[in-house]
Amino acid sequence: MILQNKIDFAVVFRVKRANPNGDPLNGNRPRTDYENYGEVTDVCIKRKIRDRLQEEKHGVFVQSQDRADDGHPSLRARADAILGSDLTAEELAKKACSTWFDVRAFGQLFAFKGKGKGKGKKTGKAKAAEATVAGDAMQDAVGGGDTGVSIGIRGPVTIQSAFSLKPVDVASVQITKSVSSEGDGTKRGSDTMGMKHRVEDGIYVFYGSMNPQLAERTGFSSEDAEMIKKILPRIFQNDESSARPAGSMQVLKVVWWRHNCKPGQYSSARVHQSIKPEVDPSEPGKVDIRVVEDLPGLKPELIDGF
């Protein structure tokens, strides 16, 4: 059943001696803003959700190279193999949404080139009308009887970047290794490899929302929403790496609001601001969700992390 009720959610998680999201333009240091609050981008969070969806055997279009499970080496190869080249814009968007969970949830941009039905150039309005399927479309400049467009599918699920509740301390460690400097192994030397960076201890929170109006256009269902609800408490499961050792990333709480109508009883901004995560100084790993504004008719559901 297509999603009928607007949903808002928040996820509170802890980072302890790990690099939750390195910045490649800053030596892969953990991302921080100008006030030194830690940041994890929405793209990074969606990547973890996609990985968990793959583990649940759902089709995912944007797969990481080390987790690709369908034999296609790139997005283009995957799209060409599954969608083909003989579909109309409407058929392409519909098939993409039904095939891949992340497309009908987060949206996607697909390149499309089809033949025009009439001779000569089509007007801008005619091309835009043909291309607007399951979201906005951007028209490419083409001539003759061909119609070239990029089909933009707008997904109903939006996720914000995560930010820490307080400024974070970033520690940097120089990495060296001992290697054989001669072929016979009799001499050894210490060669500097670089730096590793980590957040010592920080509590982060991110917010998201699900829009029923856009869900109608992509086919995003109530069952799909429940799957994301199931995944959020364990988005860091099976996500270990050298930068994020096992146990260093932990979801503490998921807050879930389900409105009683499509447009929502309250704006997402008001819903998200109605709570304030607080850390108990005596128990740094424990977080309490304090309700700062009571919203009549909309009670948050609190879910513990995995």
Phi, psi and omega in degrees: 000132180299142181305127183249345184237134176297144181229136171241153179208160176220145179231125178251127181221160182248140174242121180232111179053056179210163175253099187290330183196096183286150178260111183295340179271001180225044177066023181064024173291152176305138183294136175219156175270188185290343177260010176072021171280135181292149181224140171232122188291158177297327179297319178297318181294317179296325177300318180291323177295318178299318179298319179292326177296320177298321179294335177271009177069030174266147177291132180231129181280309182272092181257142174286151188300322183280355179241006181301127185239009182240008176081003181262126186281347184210166178297320181296316179297321180294315180294316180297320183289321185271318186269334181071195183231006185251019181262150170285168180302318181294317180293321179298312181297318181295317181292320179298318181292323181284335183275318189241125181299315185292334178289313180285346178267305187260345183089174181189158176249123181243137172284140183215137175218116180231168180276137175286155183276335184247175179271154178078187183278144174271154177288161179300322181294320180294318180294318181295321179296322180290328186272340184282092181225126179053031179144187180283153178230146178247129184270132174274154179277106178225162181236187179067214182265008181266145176242114179247125182218160168252122184269112179263115179264118180273119181275152181280345184260118176244141180229133178271164172293152178268143176228148181284154180288332180225162174304146184252152174264126180253121178259143179238137182232131177278134184255131174228162174217152179265125183230158176286121180273345179235155183298331182274356177078009182280337179244140181232148179225164180251114182252127178288131180259329182151210184233150169238142183233150180207155170273126183295309179194124181206147176252125183244157175216140172227158184237158178206173182207156178233126188256113181296328180297316177286333178297326178297328185277336181252349182085016178292124189254171174297327177294323177296319178298320179294327177294317177295321176300322179290326185280323187307319180294347183228037182292341180263004177290136181060029181244018184291150175201179177299325180280338182229078181300157180304130179090354183273344178238124186217126172284126181266313182213144168242128177252128188233122177247126176244113180287167182260013181205170182293310183287344181094145180285332180219161178291154179299322180300317181291321180296313182296326181277357182281350178237159176218108177293135180229142181259132176285118182303329181281341178225085185302334181274004181247135180236139176249140178261106181266127178276115182265344175216122178279125180254104182304131178085358181224099182257130180286142174261126182259127182237129178287152177293165184291000000 
